[in-house]
């Protein structure tokens, strides 16, 4: 047998052996829960800490700067929450920089990805809250379409809405909108309402396709328009004025 043929035969034999089925049998399953808390800080791994130190320095230099302070722990939840109220109101606050005066802002609960904890708020905290590339945008809806939007929000059990919105929802399958007011007034079906929101919702996502029917839309594309930068700018502005950021559940959305 030629040398090359011999090699081929040896390789083929090895493959056949390695591919042969191995008759494993499960004989048991065990599990345990590992609680990661302050106890792990009592005996730090010095070698690991030393290895991570240069990476930690870089991370802390980016994520660690303090943007401002917040008055209490905030958590996003339906139908209304302090944190969803805050970020919706920040869209209204930011509108001045775009020469816009919206009467309503919408921010989806699903776009708020973390809580804020009482005390200092860092850039990293804000990035956790708004990690996506969502950008502020503006559009105009007629009153009948605003009502359609509120009906869609009611069906979802609530979303982030700005100050001045008053929605009453009847819980059910599906939920139903009972009433809607804006800044103390009934919605005029023929009037036009300027709305601030994010581009993700403007595309009709997250069960709010009414926003896709807007007109005179302004949708800036630069990264500086990302909501995380708007939130960061808001905290910086409040911090410069000596204001601790606060928001409360106010009854913007009520469920019966």
N, C-alpha and C positions, 0 to 999 in steps of 0.2 A: 504494500500500500504506500502510495506516495505520501511524503511528509505533510503536504497541504491537506490531503484527504484525511490523514490521521488527526490533524488539528481540528478539522471540521467535526469529525466524529466525537472527539473528546468534548468539544464545546456543546454539541447537541446533547450528549449524555448528561452533561452538567445542567443544561437547561431543563431537561426532562426530570431530573431529580429535584431541582429547585422549584419546579412548577407543580410537583406532585402534591395533591391535597393533603393538608395536615389536619388530623381529626381532633380539633380542639373542642372542649366541652365546658360550658359555663357551669361552675359549681357553686357560685354564690355571688351576692352583691352586697357591698358595704358602702356606707356613706357617712359623712360627718359635716357639720357646719363649722366654718372657721370665722369667728367674729373678729373683724379688723377694727380695733379701737385703740385708745390711748395705751393699753397694755403693751402694744408692739413698740412703743417709744421708750419703754423702760430699759430695754437691752438692744440698742441700735447696732446694726451691722456696720462697723467702722469702715471696712473695706468697700462695702457697697456705697456708703455715704460719701467716701472720698472719690469714688468713681463718678458718682452722679453730680458732685459739686459744681464742675464747670458748666454742665447742662442746666443745673438749677439756677445758676447765676444769670445765664442768658434768658431763661424762661421768666425769672422774676423781674428782670429788667424790662421785659415786654408786657407781662401780665400784671405786674405788681403796682404800678403807679395808681394812686388814689384819685378818683374822679370826683368824689363827693361822699355824702353820708345819707343814710336812709333811716327813717324814724322807727321802723319795726319790720319784722319778717314779713315778706310778701310772697304769695303763691298764686299762680293762675288756676282758676277753676270756674266752671259754669254754674249758674247762669251769669254771674258777675263776680269779679274779684278786684282787690285793691291793685294788683299788678297789671291786670288787663286794662283797668281804668287809667292807670298811670301811663302806659305806653301809648294808649289811644290819645290821651291828652297831649302827650309829647308831639304827636303828629300835628296837632293843631298849633302847638307852640312853635314848631319848626317851620310852619307854612309861611311866616313872615319873610323868611330868607328867600322865598321863591315868588314874592309879591302876590301871594295867594291869601284869601280870607275864607277858608272853608267853614261851613256851619256844622259839619259832622265829620267824624273820623271813624274808620273801621279797622280793627286789627284782629286777626284770627287767633284764637286760643292756641291752636296748634303751632303757631309761629313763635310762641313764648316757651323756650325750652328749658328754663331753670328758674329756681326761686332767687330772691334777693334776701340776704340776711341782715338784720339790724346792725348798724354801725357803718364802718368804712365800705365803700363800694369801689372796687378796682376795675381797671380795664378788662381784666380777665373775667370778672363777674358779669360785666355787660356782654362780653363775647359769649359767655355761656347762655345768657338770656336770649340773645339774638345772633345765632351763629350763621344764619343763612345770608345769601346775597340779596335779600329783599331790599328794595329801594322805595322811597316815598314817591307817590304820584298823586295826581289830582284829576278829577273828572266831574262832569255835571250830569245829574239825573233829574228828570221831571218827578213831580210828587208821586205820580202813580207808580213809577219805577222804584222810588224810595220805599213805598209801601210793599212792593214786591220783595225788595231787599230785606226789609224788616220781617216779612213773612218767612223768608229763607233762614234768617237768623233765629227766629222763633222755632222753626222746625229743628234746628240744630241744638236747641236748648240754651242759646246764648253765645255771644262772641264779644270781643272787646269793642266797646263803643265809647265815644267821648262824652264829656259833661254836657248836659242839656237834653240827652236822649232819655225818653221814658217809655219803656216797652212793658206791656203786661201780657204774659203768656199763660195759656191754659195747658197744663201738662196732659199728655195723652200719646196715642200712637196713630198719627204723629202729633207733635205739639202744635198748638194753634195760636196765632196772634190775636189777642182780644182787642188791644188798643195801642196806639202809638202817638206820641207827641214829641215835638222838638222845640226846645227853649220855650216851653209853656204853650205852644200853639199846635193846633191840629195840622196835619200834613195836607197842603193844598195840592190836589192832583195835577193841576196845570202849572204850578210854579216850578222854578228851577232851583236846585240845591247843589251847591258846590261841596264836593266830598274829598277828603284826604284819605288815602289808603296806601297799600303797598302793591307793587307790580304783580306779585303772585296772585292776589285777589282780583286785581283788575282784569286778569286773564280768565276770570270766572271759576277759579279753583276753590276748593274747600266748601262746596255746596252753596256758593253765592254767585251764580251766573248773572244776576241782575247787574252787577258791576260792569259786566262786559258790554252793556247797552249804553254806557255813558258817551257824552260828547265833549268837545273842547278839551280833550285829554292832554295833560302835560306829564310826561314820564321821563325824567332825566336819567341818563345812563351811567354817569361817572360813579366810580366806587365811593366817592365822598358822600353820595346820597344814600348809602346803606343805612338801614335803621339803627344799627349798632353805633354808628358815628353820631347820629342825631341824638340818641339816648345819652351817649357820652358827652356831647356838647351841652345837653340840658343839665346833667349833673354838674359839669364844670361851671356853668353859668350860675346855678343855685349855690354852689360852693363859694364862688367869688362874692356872692351877695350875703354869705353867712347863713344860708337857708338849708336846713335839713329836709331832704325830700320826703314828702308824705303823700299818701293816698288812702282813701277809705272806700268801703262798699257803701254806696249811697242810695241804692234802690233804682239804679238806671234800668235794670231788667228785673222784673218781678215775675215769679211763677206761682200760679194759683192751683 
